[in-house]
Amino acid sequence: MTQTRTPSSTGSDSGKLIHMAVLPSSDITQVDNMRATSLERTVVDCCLTMPHKQALILTDHVLQLGTSMDKLLEAASKLGRHRGVKTLRKVLAYADGRSESPGETLTRDLLRELLIEAPTLQYWITTRQGRHRVDFAWVNKRAVLEFDGKGNYFDNRPTDKAVFLEPKREAAMLEEGWTVLRIERKDLFNEVSLKARILAALNH
């Protein structure tokens, strides 16, 4: 919650944290007849207090929903030297709305940290079975990295159909000369092994 006067010592609890600020009218909107901060200002405020990776996941998501980076940068520009603004600026520098899940965001950020060549996101590959979109592609190396999350198998189509089609999709890409590497969330916590696997795929 944001209010213009200094919060009392009893104003906050485990489910509510009160901040003091004067908000311009452009940062205020109506949600279910209640005054609330705009989406852009809400994202910026969250990024000021969240760890980098959580803030990046949130920012990627709102960009995917259609919020423009220009609006986020404009909201951030009003903060000056506000506490947490360093994290916010780092997040805005690396955010990308093409990442479609938290797993893809974390994978992309880890690739950057591991100093691995940046891939193309959401790349379309044409095969004899049609066109397939992959999470990450190093086009010049003909290498693909796919993050396997539950959404791959439970979103938009029956699970049994997804499980049946996924190997066929991968086989079609292999026939076209692509190297396909699949990872899961647990792989993100074994950075040495993951980097070695990715580099092996790129040098295949």
PAGUDREN-973855 format. One line per field, with one value per residue (C-alpha): y, x, z; residue number from 0. Coordinates in nm, 2 decimals. Each point is the difference from the previous one (the first is absolute). Layout:
N
py c(Y_...)
px c(X_...)
pz c(Z_...)
i c(NUM_...)
//
This chain:
204
py c(0.00_0.35_0.31_0.36_0.01_-0.17_-0.36_-0.07_-0.27_-0.21_0.05_-0.29_-0.37_-0.33_0.06_0.37_0.23_0.38_0.23_0.38_0.18_0.27_-0.16_0.20_-0.05_-0.20_-0.27_-0.05_-0.20_-0.16_-0.38_-0.12_0.36_0.02_0.23_-0.20_0.07_-0.05_-0.33_0.17_0.17_-0.32_-0.20_0.27_0.01_-0.38_0.00_0.24_-0.26_-0.34_-0.19_0.03_-0.33_0.04_0.35_-0.12_-0.27_0.26_0.25_-0.25_-0.11_0.35_0.07_-0.31_0.12_0.31_0.26_0.21_0.03_0.38_0.02_-0.19_0.22_0.31_-0.12_-0.09_0.34_0.17_-0.18_0.17_-0.17_-0.20_-0.30_-0.31_0.20_-0.17_-0.34_0.16_0.14_-0.33_-0.18_0.25_-0.04_-0.38_-0.05_-0.16_-0.07_-0.28_-0.23_-0.18_-0.16_0.05_-0.29_0.16_0.33_-0.17_-0.20_0.31_0.19_-0.30_-0.01_0.37_-0.07_-0.30_0.22_-0.22_0.15_0.15_-0.22_0.11_-0.03_-0.17_-0.10_-0.18_-0.31_-0.15_-0.38_-0.26_-0.01_0.37_0.30_-0.03_0.28_-0.06_0.19_0.08_-0.05_0.06_0.02_0.01_-0.31_-0.17_-0.07_0.02_0.02_-0.08_0.06_-0.28_0.13_-0.14_0.25_-0.18_-0.30_0.14_0.33_0.02_-0.37_-0.34_-0.13_-0.33_0.18_0.23_-0.29_-0.18_0.30_0.13_-0.28_0.03_0.37_-0.05_-0.28_0.23_0.27_-0.26_-0.11_0.36_0.00_0.17_-0.10_0.00_0.04_-0.02_0.12_0.02_0.24_-0.22_0.04_0.38_-0.08_-0.20_0.27_-0.17_-0.31_0.22_0.22_-0.31_-0.15_0.32_0.06_-0.37_0.06_0.32_-0.17_-0.32)
px c(0.00_0.12_-0.11_0.11_0.05_0.26_-0.11_-0.07_0.20_-0.31_-0.11_0.18_-0.04_0.10_-0.26_0.04_0.30_-0.06_0.22_0.00_0.01_-0.17_-0.13_-0.07_-0.35_0.16_0.10_-0.35_-0.28_-0.33_-0.03_-0.35_-0.08_0.31_0.29_0.32_0.34_0.02_0.14_0.33_0.04_-0.09_0.26_0.26_-0.08_0.02_0.34_0.13_-0.05_0.03_0.32_0.13_-0.13_-0.35_-0.02_0.11_-0.26_-0.27_0.12_0.03_-0.36_-0.15_0.20_-0.15_-0.35_0.06_0.14_0.26_0.36_-0.03_-0.27_0.21_0.30_-0.21_-0.13_0.35_0.14_-0.21_0.17_0.34_0.23_-0.28_0.11_0.00_0.02_0.33_-0.17_-0.29_0.23_0.18_-0.34_-0.12_0.33_-0.04_-0.38_-0.15_-0.37_0.08_0.07_-0.33_0.05_0.20_0.22_0.08_0.09_0.23_0.16_0.06_0.15_0.23_0.13_0.10_0.17_0.18_0.13_-0.15_-0.08_-0.35_-0.25_-0.30_-0.32_-0.32_0.16_-0.20_0.15_-0.15_0.00_-0.18_-0.26_-0.06_0.13_0.10_0.08_0.28_0.09_0.37_0.19_0.36_-0.08_0.36_0.08_-0.33_-0.05_-0.33_-0.05_-0.35_-0.11_-0.24_-0.26_-0.34_-0.16_0.16_-0.23_-0.30_-0.08_-0.24_-0.02_-0.05_0.31_0.00_0.00_0.28_0.21_-0.06_0.08_0.31_0.24_-0.13_0.07_0.35_0.07_-0.11_0.25_0.28_-0.06_0.06_0.34_-0.09_0.15_-0.27_0.08_-0.28_0.03_-0.22_-0.02_0.24_0.27_0.01_0.16_0.29_0.17_0.33_-0.18_-0.25_0.27_0.19_-0.31_-0.08_0.35_0.01_-0.32_0.13_0.32_-0.17)
pz c(0.00_-0.08_0.20_0.02_0.37_0.21_0.09_0.36_0.18_0.01_-0.35_-0.16_0.07_-0.17_-0.28_-0.04_-0.05_-0.01_-0.20_0.00_-0.33_-0.20_-0.32_-0.32_-0.15_-0.29_0.25_0.13_-0.15_0.11_0.06_0.11_0.11_0.22_-0.06_-0.09_-0.15_-0.37_-0.13_-0.10_0.34_0.18_-0.19_0.07_0.37_0.02_-0.17_0.26_0.27_-0.18_-0.06_-0.36_-0.13_0.14_-0.13_-0.34_-0.02_0.09_-0.25_-0.28_0.07_-0.02_-0.32_-0.15_0.10_-0.21_0.24_-0.19_0.12_-0.06_0.27_0.25_-0.07_0.04_0.34_0.11_-0.11_0.27_0.28_0.00_0.26_0.16_0.20_-0.22_-0.33_-0.09_-0.01_-0.19_-0.27_-0.04_-0.04_-0.26_-0.19_-0.02_-0.02_-0.31_-0.05_-0.24_0.29_0.06_0.34_0.32_-0.11_-0.33_0.18_0.25_-0.28_-0.21_0.30_0.09_-0.36_0.04_0.33_-0.14_-0.29_-0.26_-0.34_0.01_-0.19_-0.21_0.20_-0.13_-0.33_-0.27_-0.16_-0.32_-0.03_-0.21_0.28_-0.01_0.18_0.37_0.24_0.25_0.32_-0.09_-0.32_-0.10_-0.37_-0.13_0.21_-0.08_0.37_0.20_0.37_0.13_0.36_0.11_0.24_0.09_-0.24_-0.30_0.08_0.18_-0.18_-0.29_-0.10_0.17_0.18_-0.19_-0.33_0.11_0.11_-0.33_-0.22_0.18_-0.11_-0.35_0.00_0.13_-0.25_-0.28_0.11_0.03_-0.36_-0.10_0.16_0.33_0.33_0.27_0.37_0.25_0.36_0.31_0.29_0.21_-0.27_0.08_0.34_-0.15_-0.19_-0.08_-0.15_-0.19_-0.15_-0.11_-0.16_-0.19_-0.12_-0.12_-0.20_-0.15_-0.11_-0.13)
i c(0_1_2_3_4_5_6_7_8_9_10_11_12_13_14_15_16_17_18_19_20_21_22_23_24_25_26_27_28_29_30_31_32_33_34_35_36_37_38_39_40_41_42_43_44_45_46_47_48_49_50_51_52_53_54_55_56_57_58_59_60_61_62_63_64_65_66_67_68_69_70_71_72_73_74_75_76_77_78_79_80_81_82_83_84_85_86_87_88_89_90_91_92_93_94_95_96_97_98_99_100_101_102_103_104_105_106_107_108_109_110_111_112_113_114_115_116_117_118_119_120_121_122_123_124_125_126_127_128_129_130_131_132_133_134_135_136_137_138_139_140_141_142_143_144_145_146_147_148_149_150_151_152_153_154_155_156_157_158_159_160_161_162_163_164_165_166_167_168_169_170_171_172_173_174_175_176_177_178_179_180_181_182_183_184_185_186_187_188_189_190_191_192_193_194_195_196_197_198_199_200_201_202_203)
//
